[in-house]
């Protein structure tokens, strides 16, 4: 459903009670890109990724088609970066009972200084129940980047809110696909490699694969439905085979 005809912002349910909010954007080089946020509608609604600050009115408008934005209880994100949490304080102003949710490192080094309310800092492996859904925080330092990086797994639908993993260019017009997203994401990575290539990258991806995700909720591009473990292991192989953009 298109929620803003001028921007093309749209919202679609990609798993039970989990909504992808997508906004296509134009880049200076003429190539298209997109930003996704994910809303989990439940007793204590959670938003994963806020989008950049200037995008907040579009995201709030889209959320409003599912539930009142002021009822949002948790505002979570993978790591501290503008497209992840640029609109954090806008959300906290619009939803008076909302709190930031991030990993313990993120709370310590950034969030508790920047946010107008203290963060709910989750330990590695800690689960946050929000009603019929529950989300487990998984530390993923430097994968793909950021010491504070982590992901959330919704345990009932096996949806992995996987941030910058499997980033795809273009408008992200297809909400969820069962087609390959690794090929397009690796093609996007090639000219501007944004992975930290940390020593533990393969181990982190293997840990995520063992969670057996059935939906990969990407921050940029289409979400993926299928065997997420296979894709995560293929990503690890691809990173090992081509560790640098110039390779």
C-alpha positions, 0 to 999 in steps of 0.5 A: 500500500502506498502511504505517500504518493509524492515520495512513494513510501509504502507499507506491506506485511512481510510476516505475521504482524511484521510490516516493512515500510519502504521509501525509494530515494534518488542518489546524486549519481542517478542511481536509485536507493531505498530505506526500510523500517520494520514495524512489529504490531503487538501489545508493545509495538516495536520499530526497527530502524528509524530512517534518517531524521528528515524521513521521519514524517514519511515513516510516521505517516506509514506507521499510522496506517497500521497503528497510532505512532504514539503507541510505539513502545520500543525503537530499536536499531542495529548500530548507531548510524543516521539511517538506523537511528537518525530519527530516534528522538523524533520517535521518542517525542511522538511516542511518550512511552517509547524507549530506545533498544540497542545492545549494551555497547551501543548504549554505552558509547552513543545512545545514552548520550544522544537519546532523550531517554535512556536505552533498554540495553540488551545483553547478547542473547537476551529476549525482549517480549512485546506480546505474541512476538518476542525478539532476541538480541544477537551481538554482531560486532563489526558485521558488517560494520560498527563495534556496537552492531547487533541484530534482532530475531523475532522468534515466532516467525523466525524473522531476522531483522538483519540491518545492512546484511544483504543490502540491495540497490534500486527502489526496493519495489518488491516487498518480499521475494523468494528469489536470490538477494545475495547476488544483487547485494554482493554486486552493490557491495563490490564498488564500495565495500562497507564490510569491516572484514573482522576476524570473527565475521564468518563465525558471526554469520554462522551463529546467525545461520544456526538461528534458522531464519525464515525471513531476512528483513533487510534495511535496503532492498527486498526482504527475503523469504526462504532458507536464510541459513543457506544465504548467510553461509553463502554470504560468508563464503563470498566475503572470504573469497572477495574480501576487498572491493578492489579484489 
